[in-house]
Amino acid sequence: MLQYNATQYFITEYDRVASTYPPNNTLLTQSIKYNNQRVFDHLLSNTNMSIPMKYGGKDIYTDVITAVVTSGNMYMLQTFFDMTGHGIIRSLKRDQLMLAINHNEHFVRLLLQHTTVHVPVTYSINISLSRRAVCIDMLRLLNEEFAAYRLLADSTWMKLAHTSLSWEMAESVEYLLDHIPASLTSRGWRYYIRDSYINGNVDTLKVIFYIPMLL
């Protein structure tokens, strides 16, 4: 029902059985997944609703975190910290970080203030990124405000650079070129230069050609 935005119908039907509903975490997780804050708040009024670290033999923790970062809802994120009582997300995965940066810097800052991040250097990233994900303020947040996490590792840096080029965001490309990971070579940039030619992005080409080592 939540998938089809049948919010009032869901609440009405839930209220019929709320008093006898067994301890459960599925409904609350679904409200996060579909970013339905009204249902989320309504379910929290039932003390049987919870988001445990583990549930039975299945680890739902990763699924819940993925739902939260996909929603981009700061209220749900803060409530998650408050509900679990841990106040921290351990080993945030890079795919989850990539989902989070599609939202605003305030959401990402709150997330990173309460997490430890696991960012492998080499890893394929298949998540599509929005313009917001590579805006200059987001890049500075990742690379400067949370520099200790080394978030712009090789594969992440390449993904952000490719996205910046695809969105024709010359300022972001320039920033990334100024902060190339020491372990990254310039060989792969031939493909990105070709993409810039295809897109006819003159401003980005000017940025690239200004750095001879990339040619």
DOTOR-809713 format. One line per 3 residues: their letters; for each residue x, y, z of N, C-alpha, C, O, CB. Coordinates in Angstrom, 1 decimal. Glycine has a CB too. Layout:
a = X:Y:Z:X:Y:Z:X:Y:Z:X:Y:Z:X:Y:Z; ...
//
This chain:
mlq = 0.8:-1.2:0.0:0.0:0.0:0.0:0.9:1.3:0.0:0.5:2.2:-0.7:-0.9:0.0:1.2; 1.9:1.2:0.8:2.8:2.4:0.8:3.4:2.7:-0.5:3.7:3.8:-0.9:3.9:2.2:1.9; 3.7:1.6:-1.2:4.3:1.8:-2.6:3.4:2.6:-3.5:3.9:3.3:-4.4:4.5:0.4:-3.2
yna = 2.1:2.6:-3.3:1.1:3.3:-4.1:0.6:4.5:-3.4:-0.5:5.0:-3.8:0.0:2.3:-4.5; 1.2:5.0:-2.4:0.9:6.2:-1.7:-0.6:6.1:-1.1:-1.2:7.2:-0.9:0.9:7.4:-2.6; -1.0:4.9:-0.7:-2.3:4.8:-0.1:-2.2:5.0:1.4:-2.4:4.1:2.2:-2.9:3.4:-0.4
tqy = -1.7:6.2:1.8:-1.4:6.4:3.2:-2.5:6.3:4.1:-2.4:5.6:5.1:-0.8:7.8:3.3; -3.6:7.0:3.9:-4.8:7.0:4.8:-5.3:5.6:4.9:-5.7:5.1:6.0:-5.8:7.9:4.3; -5.4:4.9:3.8:-5.9:3.5:3.8:-5.0:2.6:4.7:-5.5:1.8:5.5:-6.0:2.9:2.4
fit = -3.7:2.8:4.5:-2.8:2.0:5.3:-3.0:2.2:6.8:-3.1:1.3:7.6:-1.3:2.3:4.9; -3.1:3.5:7.2:-3.3:3.9:8.6:-4.6:3.4:9.2:-4.6:2.9:10.3:-3.2:5.4:8.7; -5.6:3.5:8.4:-6.9:3.0:8.8:-6.9:1.5:9.1:-7.4:1.0:10.1:-8.0:3.3:7.8
eyd = -6.3:0.7:8.2:-6.3:-0.7:8.3:-5.3:-1.1:9.4:-5.6:-2.1:10.1:-5.8:-1.4:7.0; -4.2:-0.4:9.6:-3.3:-0.7:10.6:-3.9:-0.5:12.0:-3.8:-1.3:12.9:-2.0:0.1:10.5; -4.7:0.6:12.1:-5.3:0.9:13.4:-6.3:-0.1:13.9:-6.6:-0.3:15.1:-6.0:2.3:13.3
rva = -6.8:-0.9:12.9:-7.8:-1.9:13.3:-7.1:-3.0:14.1:-7.7:-3.7:14.9:-8.4:-2.5:12.0; -5.8:-3.2:13.9:-5.1:-4.4:14.5:-3.9:-3.9:15.4:-3.2:-4.7:15.9:-4.6:-5.3:13.5; -3.8:-2.6:15.5:-2.6:-2.1:16.2:-2.4:-2.6:17.6:-1.3:-2.9:18.1:-2.6:-0.5:16.2
sty = -3.5:-2.7:18.3:-3.5:-3.1:19.7:-3.0:-4.5:19.9:-2.4:-4.9:21.0:-4.8:-2.9:20.4; -3.1:-5.3:18.9:-2.7:-6.7:19.0:-1.5:-7.1:18.1:-1.2:-8.2:17.9:-3.8:-7.7:18.8; -1.0:-6.0:17.4:0.0:-6.3:16.4:1.3:-6.8:17.1:1.7:-6.2:18.1:0.3:-5.0:15.6
ppn = 1.9:-7.8:16.6:3.1:-8.4:17.3:4.3:-7.5:17.1:4.4:-6.7:16.2:3.4:-9.8:16.7; 5.4:-7.7:17.9:6.6:-7.0:17.7:7.1:-7.1:16.3:7.1:-8.2:15.7:7.7:-7.5:18.7; 7.5:-6.0:15.7:7.7:-5.9:14.3:8.6:-4.8:13.9:8.7:-3.8:14.5:6.3:-5.8:13.6
ntl = 9.3:-5.1:12.8:10.2:-4.0:12.3:10.0:-3.8:10.8:10.4:-2.8:10.2:11.7:-4.3:12.5; 9.2:-4.7:10.2:9.0:-4.6:8.7:8.3:-3.4:8.3:8.7:-2.7:7.3:8.3:-5.8:8.2; 7.2:-3.1:9.0:6.4:-1.9:8.6:7.1:-0.6:8.7:7.0:0.3:7.8:5.1:-1.9:9.4
ltq = 7.8:-0.4:9.8:8.6:0.8:10.0:9.7:0.9:8.9:9.9:2.0:8.4:9.2:0.8:11.4; 10.3:-0.2:8.6:11.3:-0.1:7.5:10.7:0.2:6.2:11.3:1.0:5.4:12.0:-1.5:7.4; 9.5:-0.3:5.9:8.9:0.1:4.7:8.5:1.5:4.6:8.5:2.2:3.5:7.6:-0.8:4.5
sik = 8.1:2.1:5.7:7.7:3.5:5.7:9.0:4.4:5.4:8.9:5.4:4.8:7.2:3.9:7.1; 10.2:3.9:5.8:11.4:4.6:5.5:11.7:4.4:4.0:12.1:5.4:3.3:12.6:4.1:6.4; 11.6:3.2:3.6:11.9:2.9:2.2:11.1:3.8:1.2:11.6:4.3:0.2:11.6:1.4:1.9
ynn = 9.8:4.0:1.5:8.9:4.8:0.7:8.9:6.3:1.1:8.0:7.0:0.6:7.6:4.2:0.6; 9.7:6.6:2.1:9.9:8.0:2.5:8.5:8.6:2.9:8.2:9.7:2.6:10.5:8.9:1.4; 7.8:7.8:3.7:6.4:8.3:4.1:6.5:8.6:5.6:6.3:7.8:6.5:5.4:7.1:3.9
qrv = 6.7:9.9:5.8:7.0:10.4:7.2:5.7:10.3:8.0:5.7:10.1:9.2:7.5:11.8:7.2; 4.5:10.5:7.4:3.3:10.4:8.2:3.1:9.0:8.7:2.7:8.9:9.9:2.1:10.8:7.3; 3.3:8.0:7.9:3.2:6.6:8.4:4.3:6.3:9.4:4.0:5.6:10.4:3.2:5.6:7.2
fdh = 5.5:6.8:9.1:6.6:6.6:10.0:6.2:7.0:11.4:6.4:6.3:12.4:7.8:7.3:9.5; 5.7:8.3:11.5:5.4:8.8:12.8:4.2:8.1:13.5:4.2:7.8:14.7:5.0:10.3:12.7; 3.3:7.7:12.6:2.1:6.9:13.2:2.5:5.6:13.8:2.0:5.2:14.8:1.1:6.7:12.0
lls = 3.4:4.9:13.1:3.9:3.6:13.6:4.7:3.7:14.8:4.7:2.9:15.7:4.7:2.9:12.5; 5.4:4.8:15.0:6.2:5.0:16.2:5.4:5.2:17.4:5.9:5.0:18.6:7.1:6.3:16.0; 4.1:5.5:17.3:3.2:5.5:18.4:2.9:4.2:19.0:2.4:4.0:20.1:1.9:6.3:18.1
ntn = 3.2:3.1:18.2:3.1:1.7:18.7:4.4:1.3:19.2:5.4:1.2:18.4:2.5:0.8:17.6; 4.5:1.0:20.5:5.8:0.6:21.1:6.3:-0.8:20.6:7.5:-1.1:20.8:5.7:0.5:22.6; 5.5:-1.5:19.8:6.0:-2.8:19.3:6.8:-2.5:18.0:7.5:-3.5:17.5:4.8:-3.7:18.9
msi = 6.8:-1.3:17.5:7.6:-1.0:16.3:9.1:-0.7:16.7:9.3:0.1:17.7:7.0:0.2:15.6; 10.0:-1.3:16.0:11.4:-1.0:16.3:12.3:-1.3:15.1:11.8:-1.9:14.1:11.9:-1.9:17.5; 13.5:-0.8:15.2:14.5:-1.1:14.2:15.7:-1.7:14.9:16.7:-1.0:15.2:14.9:0.2:13.3
pmk = 15.7:-3.0:15.1:16.8:-3.6:15.8:18.0:-3.8:14.9:17.9:-3.7:13.7:16.4:-4.9:16.4; 19.2:-4.0:15.5:20.4:-4.2:14.8:20.3:-5.6:14.0:20.6:-5.7:12.8:21.7:-4.3:15.7; 19.7:-6.6:14.7:19.6:-7.9:14.1:18.1:-8.3:14.4:17.6:-8.0:15.4:20.6:-8.9:14.6
ygg = 17.6:-9.1:13.5:16.2:-9.6:13.7:16.2:-11.1:13.3:16.3:-11.4:12.2:15.2:-8.8:12.9; 16.0:-11.9:14.4:16.1:-13.3:14.1:17.4:-13.7:13.5:18.5:-13.3:14.1:15.0:-13.8:13.2; 17.4:-14.5:12.5:18.7:-14.9:11.9:19.1:-14.0:10.8:20.2:-14.3:10.2:18.6:-16.4:11.4
kdi = 18.3:-13.0:10.5:18.6:-12.2:9.3:19.1:-10.8:9.8:18.5:-10.2:10.7:17.4:-12.0:8.5; 20.2:-10.4:9.2:20.7:-9.0:9.5:20.0:-8.0:8.6:20.2:-8.0:7.4:22.3:-9.0:9.3; 19.1:-7.2:9.2:18.4:-6.2:8.4:19.0:-4.9:8.5:18.5:-3.9:7.9:16.9:-6.2:8.9
ytd = 20.1:-4.8:9.3:20.7:-3.5:9.5:21.1:-2.8:8.2:20.8:-1.6:8.0:21.9:-3.7:10.4; 21.7:-3.5:7.3:22.1:-3.0:6.0:21.0:-2.5:5.2:21.0:-1.4:4.6:22.9:-4.0:5.2; 19.9:-3.3:5.2:18.7:-2.9:4.5:18.1:-1.6:5.0:17.6:-0.7:4.2:17.7:-4.0:4.5
vit = 18.0:-1.5:6.3:17.5:-0.3:6.9:18.3:1.0:6.6:17.8:2.0:6.3:17.4:-0.5:8.5; 19.6:0.8:6.7:20.5:2.0:6.5:20.3:2.4:5.0:20.3:3.6:4.7:22.0:1.6:6.8; 20.3:1.4:4.1:20.1:1.7:2.7:18.8:2.5:2.4:18.7:3.4:1.7:20.1:0.4:1.8
avv = 17.7:2.1:3.1:16.4:2.7:3.0:16.5:4.2:3.5:16.0:5.1:2.9:15.3:2.0:3.8; 17.2:4.4:4.6:17.3:5.7:5.2:18.1:6.6:4.3:17.7:7.8:4.0:18.0:5.6:6.6; 19.3:6.2:3.8:20.1:7.1:2.9:19.4:7.3:1.6:19.7:8.3:1.0:21.5:6.5:2.8
tsg = 18.6:6.4:1.1:17.9:6.5:-0.1:16.8:7.6:0.0:16.5:8.3:-0.9:17.3:5.2:-0.6; 16.2:7.6:1.2:15.1:8.6:1.4:15.6:10.0:1.4:14.9:10.9:1.0:14.4:8.2:2.7; 16.8:10.2:2.0:17.3:11.6:2.1:16.5:12.4:3.2:16.6:13.6:3.2:17.2:12.3:0.8
nmy = 15.8:11.7:4.0:14.9:12.4:5.0:15.7:12.6:6.3:16.0:11.6:7.0:13.6:11.6:5.2; 16.1:13.8:6.6:16.9:14.1:7.8:16.1:13.7:9.1:16.7:13.2:10.1:17.3:15.6:7.9; 14.8:13.9:9.1:14.0:13.6:10.3:14.1:12.1:10.6:14.3:11.7:11.7:12.6:14.0:10.1
mlq = 13.9:11.3:9.5:14.0:9.8:9.7:15.4:9.4:10.1:15.6:8.5:10.9:13.6:9.1:8.4; 16.4:10.0:9.5:17.8:9.7:9.9:18.1:10.0:11.4:18.7:9.2:12.1:18.8:10.5:9.0; 17.7:11.2:11.8:17.9:11.5:13.2:17.1:10.6:14.1:17.6:10.2:15.2:17.6:13.0:13.5
tff = 15.9:10.3:13.7:15.1:9.4:14.5:15.7:8.0:14.6:15.6:7.4:15.6:13.6:9.3:13.9; 16.3:7.6:13.5:17.0:6.3:13.5:18.1:6.3:14.6:18.2:5.3:15.3:17.5:6.0:12.2; 18.9:7.3:14.6:19.9:7.4:15.6:19.3:7.4:17.0:19.8:6.7:17.9:20.8:8.7:15.4
dmt = 18.2:8.1:17.2:17.6:8.2:18.6:17.0:6.9:19.0:17.1:6.5:20.1:16.6:9.3:18.6; 16.4:6.2:18.0:15.7:4.9:18.3:16.7:3.8:18.7:16.5:3.0:19.6:14.9:4.5:17.1; 17.8:3.7:17.9:18.7:2.6:18.1:19.5:2.8:19.4:20.0:1.8:20.0:19.6:2.5:16.9
ghg = 19.6:4.1:19.8:20.4:4.3:21.0:21.9:4.2:20.8:22.7:4.5:21.8:20.0:3.4:22.1; 22.3:3.9:19.6:23.8:3.8:19.4:24.4:5.1:18.9:25.5:5.4:19.2:24.0:2.7:18.3; 23.5:5.9:18.2:24.0:7.2:17.7:25.1:7.1:16.7:25.7:8.1:16.4:24.5:8.0:18.9
iir = 25.3:6.0:16.1:26.3:5.8:15.1:26.0:4.7:14.2:25.4:3.6:14.6:27.7:5.6:15.8; 26.4:4.8:12.9:26.3:3.7:11.9:27.7:3.2:11.7:28.6:3.9:11.3:25.6:4.2:10.6; 27.9:1.9:12.0:29.2:1.3:11.8:29.4:0.8:10.4:28.5:0.1:9.9:29.4:0.2:12.8
slk = 30.5:1.2:9.8:30.9:0.7:8.5:29.9:1.0:7.4:29.3:0.1:6.8:31.1:-0.9:8.6; 29.6:2.3:7.3:28.7:2.7:6.2:29.4:2.3:4.9:30.6:2.5:4.6:28.5:4.2:6.2; 28.7:1.6:4.0:29.2:1.1:2.8:29.3:2.2:1.7:28.5:3.2:1.8:28.4:-0.1:2.2
rdq = 30.2:2.1:0.8:30.3:3.2:-0.2:29.1:3.3:-1.1:28.8:4.5:-1.4:31.5:2.9:-1.1; 28.4:2.3:-1.4:27.2:2.4:-2.2:26.2:3.2:-1.4:25.4:4.0:-2.0:26.6:1.0:-2.6; 26.1:3.0:-0.1:25.2:3.8:0.7:25.6:5.3:0.7:24.7:6.1:0.7:25.2:3.2:2.1
lml = 26.9:5.5:0.8:27.4:6.9:0.7:27.0:7.5:-0.6:26.6:8.7:-0.7:28.9:7.0:0.9; 27.1:6.8:-1.7:26.8:7.3:-3.0:25.3:7.6:-3.1:24.9:8.6:-3.7:27.2:6.3:-4.1; 24.5:6.8:-2.5:23.0:7.1:-2.4:22.8:8.4:-1.7:21.9:9.2:-2.0:22.2:5.9:-1.8
ain = 23.5:8.5:-0.6:23.3:9.7:0.3:23.6:11.0:-0.4:22.9:12.0:-0.2:24.1:9.5:1.6; 24.7:11.0:-1.1:25.2:12.3:-1.7:24.3:12.8:-2.8:24.5:13.9:-3.3:26.6:12.2:-2.2; 23.3:12.0:-3.2:22.3:12.5:-4.2:21.4:13.5:-3.5:20.5:14.1:-4.2:21.5:11.3:-4.8
hne = 21.4:13.6:-2.2:20.6:14.5:-1.4:21.5:15.8:-1.1:22.5:16.0:-1.6:20.0:13.9:-0.1; 21.0:16.6:-0.1:21.7:17.8:0.2:22.9:17.6:1.2:23.0:16.6:1.8:20.8:18.9:0.7; 23.7:18.7:1.3:24.9:18.6:2.1:24.5:18.4:3.6:25.3:17.8:4.4:25.8:19.8:2.0
hfv = 23.4:19.0:4.0:23.0:18.9:5.4:22.7:17.4:5.8:23.1:17.0:6.9:21.7:19.7:5.7; 22.1:16.7:4.9:21.8:15.3:5.2:23.1:14.5:5.2:23.2:13.7:6.1:20.8:14.7:4.1; 24.0:14.7:4.3:25.2:14.0:4.3:26.1:14.3:5.5:26.7:13.4:6.0:26.0:14.3:3.0
rll = 26.1:15.6:5.9:26.9:16.0:7.1:26.4:15.3:8.3:27.1:14.7:9.1:26.8:17.5:7.3; 25.0:15.2:8.5:24.5:14.5:9.6:24.8:13.0:9.6:25.2:12.5:10.6:22.9:14.7:9.7; 24.8:12.5:8.4:25.1:11.0:8.3:26.6:10.8:8.7:26.9:9.9:9.4:24.8:10.6:6.9
lqh = 27.5:11.6:8.1:28.9:11.4:8.3:29.3:11.7:9.8:30.3:11.2:10.2:29.7:12.2:7.3; 28.6:12.6:10.4:28.9:12.9:11.8:28.6:11.7:12.7:29.0:11.7:13.9:28.1:14.1:12.2; 27.8:10.8:12.2:27.4:9.6:13.1:27.7:8.3:12.4:26.9:7.4:12.5:25.9:9.7:13.3
ttv = 28.9:8.2:11.8:29.2:7.0:11.1:30.7:6.8:11.0:31.5:7.7:11.1:28.6:7.0:9.7; 31.0:5.5:10.8:32.4:5.2:10.4:32.2:4.6:8.9:31.2:4.0:8.7:33.1:4.1:11.3; 33.1:4.9:8.1:32.9:4.7:6.7:33.9:3.6:6.2:35.1:3.7:6.5:33.1:5.9:5.8
hvp = 33.4:2.7:5.4:34.3:1.7:4.8:34.3:2.0:3.3:33.4:1.7:2.6:33.8:0.2:5.1; 35.4:2.5:2.8:35.6:2.9:1.4:36.8:2.2:0.8:37.9:2.7:0.9:35.7:4.5:1.3; 36.6:1.1:0.2:37.7:0.4:-0.5:38.2:1.2:-1.7:37.5:2.0:-2.3:37.2:-1.0:-1.0
vty = 39.5:1.1:-2.0:40.1:1.9:-3.0:39.6:1.5:-4.4:39.3:2.3:-5.2:41.6:1.8:-3.0; 39.5:0.2:-4.7:39.1:-0.3:-6.0:37.8:-1.0:-5.8:37.6:-1.9:-5.0:40.2:-1.2:-6.6; 36.8:-0.5:-6.5:35.4:-1.0:-6.4:34.6:-0.4:-7.5:34.6:0.8:-7.7:34.8:-0.7:-5.0
sin = 33.8:-1.3:-8.1:32.9:-0.8:-9.2:31.7:-0.1:-8.6:31.0:-0.6:-7.7:32.5:-1.9:-10.1; 31.3:1.1:-9.1:30.2:1.9:-8.6:29.2:2.0:-9.7:29.4:2.6:-10.7:30.6:3.3:-8.1; 28.0:1.4:-9.5:27.0:1.3:-10.5:25.8:2.2:-10.2:24.8:2.2:-10.9:26.5:-0.1:-10.7
isl = 25.9:3.1:-9.2:24.8:3.9:-8.8:24.9:5.3:-9.6:25.9:5.9:-9.7:24.9:4.2:-7.3; 23.7:5.7:-10.1:23.6:6.9:-10.9:23.6:8.1:-9.9:23.0:8.1:-8.9:22.3:7.0:-11.8; 24.4:9.1:-10.2:24.5:10.3:-9.4:23.9:11.5:-10.0:23.9:11.7:-11.2:26.0:10.6:-9.0
srr = 23.3:12.3:-9.2:22.6:13.5:-9.6:23.6:14.7:-9.7:24.8:14.5:-9.3:21.4:13.9:-8.7; 23.2:15.8:-10.3:24.1:17.0:-10.2:24.4:17.4:-8.8:25.5:17.8:-8.6:23.4:18.2:-11.0; 23.5:17.2:-7.9:23.7:17.6:-6.5:24.8:16.8:-5.9:25.5:17.4:-5.1:22.4:17.4:-5.7
avc = 25.0:15.6:-6.4:26.0:14.7:-5.8:27.4:15.3:-6.1:28.4:15.0:-5.3:25.9:13.3:-6.3; 27.6:16.0:-7.1:28.9:16.5:-7.5:29.0:18.0:-7.5:29.9:18.6:-8.1:29.3:16.0:-8.9; 28.1:18.7:-6.8:28.2:20.1:-6.7:29.4:20.5:-5.9:29.9:19.6:-5.1:26.9:20.8:-6.1
idm = 29.9:21.7:-6.0:31.2:22.0:-5.4:31.1:21.9:-3.9:32.1:21.5:-3.2:31.7:23.4:-5.8; 30.0:22.3:-3.3:29.8:22.2:-1.9:29.9:20.8:-1.3:30.4:20.5:-0.3:28.5:22.9:-1.4; 29.3:19.9:-2.1:29.3:18.5:-1.7:30.7:17.9:-1.8:31.1:17.2:-0.9:28.3:17.6:-2.6
lrl = 31.4:18.3:-2.8:32.8:17.8:-2.9:33.7:18.3:-1.8:34.5:17.5:-1.3:33.4:18.2:-4.3; 33.5:19.5:-1.4:34.3:20.1:-0.3:33.9:19.5:1.0:34.8:19.2:1.8:34.1:21.6:-0.3; 32.7:19.2:1.1:32.2:18.5:2.4:32.9:17.1:2.5:33.4:16.8:3.6:30.7:18.3:2.3
lne = 32.9:16.4:1.4:33.5:15.0:1.4:35.0:15.1:1.6:35.6:14.3:2.4:33.2:14.3:0.2; 35.6:16.0:0.9:37.1:16.0:0.8:37.8:16.8:1.9:38.9:16.5:2.3:37.5:16.5:-0.5; 37.1:17.8:2.4:37.7:18.7:3.4:37.2:18.6:4.8:37.9:18.3:5.8:37.6:20.2:2.9
efa = 35.8:18.7:4.9:35.2:18.6:6.2:35.4:17.2:6.9:35.5:17.1:8.1:33.7:19.0:6.2; 35.4:16.2:6.0:35.6:14.8:6.5:36.8:14.2:5.9:36.8:13.0:5.4:34.3:14.0:6.2; 37.9:15.0:5.8:39.1:14.5:5.2:39.7:13.2:5.8:40.3:12.4:5.1:40.1:15.6:5.2
ayr = 39.4:13.1:7.1:40.0:11.9:7.8:39.5:10.6:7.3:40.1:9.6:7.4:39.7:12.0:9.3; 38.3:10.6:6.6:37.7:9.4:6.1:38.3:9.0:4.7:38.1:7.9:4.2:36.2:9.6:5.9; 39.0:10.0:4.1:39.6:9.7:2.8:38.5:9.2:1.8:38.7:8.1:1.2:40.8:8.7:2.8
lla = 37.5:10.0:1.7:36.3:9.5:0.9:36.6:9.5:-0.6:35.9:8.8:-1.4:35.1:10.4:1.2; 37.5:10.4:-1.1:37.8:10.4:-2.5:38.9:9.5:-2.9:39.9:9.8:-3.5:38.2:11.9:-2.9; 38.7:8.2:-2.5:39.6:7.1:-3.0:39.4:6.9:-4.5:38.5:7.5:-5.1:39.3:5.8:-2.2
dst = 40.3:6.2:-5.1:40.4:6.1:-6.5:39.1:5.9:-7.3:38.8:6.7:-8.1:41.3:4.9:-6.9; 38.4:4.8:-7.0:37.2:4.5:-7.7:36.1:5.6:-7.4:35.4:6.0:-8.4:36.6:3.2:-7.3; 36.0:6.1:-6.2:35.0:7.1:-5.9:35.4:8.4:-6.6:34.5:9.0:-7.2:35.0:7.3:-4.4
wmk = 36.7:8.7:-6.6:37.1:9.9:-7.3:36.8:9.8:-8.8:36.3:10.8:-9.4:38.6:10.1:-7.1; 37.0:8.7:-9.4:36.7:8.5:-10.9:35.3:8.6:-11.1:34.9:9.2:-12.1:37.3:7.1:-11.3; 34.4:8.1:-10.3:33.0:8.1:-10.4:32.5:9.6:-10.4:31.7:10.0:-11.2:32.3:7.3:-9.4
lah = 33.0:10.3:-9.4:32.6:11.7:-9.2:33.1:12.6:-10.4:32.4:13.5:-10.9:33.2:12.3:-7.9; 34.3:12.3:-10.9:34.9:13.0:-12.0:34.0:12.7:-13.3:33.7:13.7:-14.0:36.3:12.6:-12.3; 33.7:11.5:-13.5:32.9:11.1:-14.7:31.5:11.8:-14.6:31.0:12.3:-15.6:32.8:9.6:-14.8
tsl = 30.9:11.8:-13.4:29.6:12.4:-13.2:29.7:13.9:-13.5:28.8:14.5:-14.1:29.1:12.1:-11.8; 30.8:14.5:-13.0:30.9:16.0:-13.2:31.0:16.3:-14.6:30.5:17.3:-15.1:32.2:16.5:-12.4; 31.8:15.5:-15.4:31.9:15.7:-16.8:30.6:15.5:-17.5:30.2:16.2:-18.4:33.0:14.8:-17.4
swe = 29.9:14.4:-17.1:28.6:14.1:-17.7:27.6:15.3:-17.5:26.8:15.6:-18.4:28.0:12.8:-17.2; 27.6:15.9:-16.4:26.7:17.0:-16.1:27.3:18.4:-16.5:26.7:19.4:-16.3:26.4:17.0:-14.6; 28.5:18.3:-17.1:29.1:19.5:-17.6:29.3:20.6:-16.5:29.0:21.7:-16.7:28.3:20.1:-18.8
mae = 29.9:20.1:-15.4:30.1:21.0:-14.3:31.6:21.3:-14.1:32.3:20.6:-13.4:29.5:20.3:-12.9; 32.0:22.3:-14.9:33.5:22.6:-15.0:34.1:22.9:-13.7:35.2:22.5:-13.4:33.6:23.7:-15.9; 33.4:23.6:-12.8:34.0:23.9:-11.5:34.3:22.7:-10.7:35.3:22.6:-10.0:33.0:24.9:-10.7
sve = 33.4:21.7:-10.7:33.6:20.5:-10.0:34.7:19.7:-10.6:35.5:19.1:-9.8:32.3:19.6:-10.0; 34.8:19.7:-11.9:35.9:19.0:-12.6:37.2:19.6:-12.1:38.2:18.9:-11.8:35.7:19.0:-14.1; 37.3:20.9:-12.1:38.5:21.6:-11.7:38.9:21.2:-10.3:40.0:21.0:-10.0:38.3:23.1:-11.9
yll = 37.9:21.2:-9.4:38.2:20.9:-8.0:38.7:19.5:-7.9:39.7:19.2:-7.1:36.9:21.0:-7.1; 38.1:18.5:-8.6:38.6:17.1:-8.5:40.0:17.0:-9.1:40.8:16.2:-8.6:37.6:16.2:-9.3; 40.3:17.7:-10.2:41.6:17.7:-10.7:42.7:18.3:-9.8:43.8:17.9:-9.8:41.7:18.5:-12.1
dhi = 42.2:19.2:-8.9:43.2:19.7:-7.9:43.4:18.8:-6.7:44.2:19.0:-5.9:42.6:21.1:-7.5; 42.6:17.7:-6.7:42.6:16.8:-5.6:42.6:15.4:-6.0:41.9:14.5:-5.6:41.4:17.0:-4.6; 43.5:15.1:-7.0:43.7:13.7:-7.5:44.4:12.8:-6.5:45.4:13.2:-6.0:44.4:13.7:-8.9
pas = 43.8:11.7:-6.2:44.5:10.7:-5.3:45.9:10.4:-5.8:46.1:10.2:-7.0:43.7:9.4:-5.1; 46.9:10.4:-4.9:48.3:10.2:-5.3:48.4:8.9:-6.1:49.4:8.7:-6.9:49.1:10.2:-4.1; 47.6:7.9:-5.8:47.8:6.6:-6.4:47.1:6.5:-7.8:47.3:5.4:-8.5:47.2:5.5:-5.6
lts = 46.5:7.5:-8.2:45.7:7.5:-9.5:46.6:8.0:-10.7:47.2:9.1:-10.5:44.4:8.3:-9.4; 46.6:7.3:-11.8:47.4:7.7:-12.9:46.5:8.5:-13.9:45.3:8.6:-13.7:48.1:6.5:-13.7; 47.1:9.2:-14.8:46.3:10.0:-15.8:45.8:9.2:-17.0:45.1:9.8:-17.8:47.2:11.2:-16.2
rgw = 46.2:7.9:-17.1:45.8:7.2:-18.3:44.3:7.1:-18.6:43.9:7.3:-19.7:46.3:5.7:-18.1; 43.5:6.9:-17.5:42.1:6.8:-17.7:41.4:8.1:-18.2:40.3:8.1:-18.7:41.4:6.4:-16.5; 42.1:9.2:-18.1:41.5:10.5:-18.5:41.2:10.6:-20.0:40.4:11.5:-20.4:42.3:11.6:-18.0
ryy = 41.8:9.8:-20.8:41.6:9.9:-22.2:40.1:9.7:-22.5:39.5:10.3:-23.4:42.4:8.9:-23.0; 39.5:8.7:-21.8:38.1:8.4:-22.0:37.2:9.6:-21.5:36.2:9.9:-22.2:37.7:7.2:-21.2; 37.6:10.2:-20.5:36.8:11.4:-20.0:36.9:12.6:-20.9:35.9:13.3:-21.1:37.2:11.7:-18.6
ird = 38.1:12.8:-21.5:38.3:13.9:-22.4:37.4:13.6:-23.7:36.8:14.5:-24.2:39.7:14.0:-22.8; 37.3:12.3:-24.1:36.5:12.0:-25.2:35.0:12.3:-24.9:34.3:12.8:-25.8:36.7:10.5:-25.6; 34.6:12.0:-23.7:33.2:12.3:-23.3:33.0:13.8:-23.4:31.9:14.2:-23.8:32.9:11.7:-21.9
syi = 33.9:14.6:-23.0:33.8:16.0:-23.0:33.6:16.5:-24.4:32.8:17.4:-24.7:34.9:16.7:-22.3; 34.4:16.0:-25.4:34.3:16.3:-26.8:32.9:16.0:-27.3:32.2:16.8:-27.9:35.3:15.6:-27.6; 32.4:14.8:-26.9:31.0:14.4:-27.4:30.0:15.4:-26.9:29.0:15.7:-27.6:30.7:13.0:-26.9
ngn = 30.1:15.8:-25.6:29.1:16.7:-25.0:29.3:18.1:-25.4:28.4:19.0:-25.2:29.2:16.6:-23.5; 30.4:18.4:-26.1:30.6:19.8:-26.6:30.8:20.7:-25.4:30.5:21.9:-25.5:29.5:20.3:-27.4; 31.4:20.2:-24.4:31.6:21.0:-23.1:32.9:21.8:-23.2:33.9:21.3:-22.7:31.5:20.1:-21.9
vdt = 32.8:23.0:-23.7:34.1:23.8:-23.9:34.7:24.2:-22.6:35.9:24.1:-22.4:33.7:25.0:-24.7; 33.9:24.6:-21.6:34.4:25.0:-20.3:35.2:23.9:-19.6:36.2:24.1:-19.0:33.3:25.5:-19.4; 34.6:22.7:-19.7:35.3:21.6:-19.1:36.6:21.2:-19.8:37.6:20.9:-19.2:34.4:20.3:-19.0
lkv = 36.6:21.3:-21.1:37.8:21.0:-21.9:38.9:22.0:-21.5:40.1:21.6:-21.5:37.5:21.1:-23.4; 38.5:23.3:-21.3:39.5:24.3:-20.9:40.2:23.9:-19.6:41.4:24.1:-19.5:38.9:25.7:-20.8; 39.4:23.4:-18.7:39.9:23.0:-17.4:40.9:21.8:-17.6:42.0:21.8:-17.0:38.8:22.5:-16.4
ify = 40.5:20.8:-18.4:41.3:19.6:-18.6:42.7:20.0:-19.3:43.7:19.6:-18.9:40.6:18.6:-19.4; 42.6:20.8:-20.4:43.8:21.1:-21.2:44.7:22.0:-20.4:45.9:22.2:-20.8:43.4:21.8:-22.5; 44.2:22.6:-19.3:45.1:23.5:-18.5:46.1:22.7:-17.7:47.1:23.2:-17.2:44.2:24.3:-17.6
ipm = 45.8:21.4:-17.6:46.7:20.5:-16.8:47.4:19.5:-17.8:46.8:18.4:-18.1:45.9:19.7:-15.7; 48.5:19.8:-18.3:49.2:19.0:-19.3:49.4:17.5:-18.9:49.3:16.6:-19.8:50.6:19.5:-19.6; 49.6:17.2:-17.6:49.8:15.8:-17.2:48.7:14.9:-17.5:48.8:13.7:-17.5:50.1:15.8:-15.8
ll = 47.5:15.5:-17.8:46.3:14.6:-18.1:46.2:14.3:-19.6:45.3:13.6:-19.9:45.1:15.3:-17.5; 47.0:14.9:-20.4:46.9:14.7:-21.8:47.8:13.6:-22.4:47.9:13.4:-23.6:47.1:16.0:-22.6
//
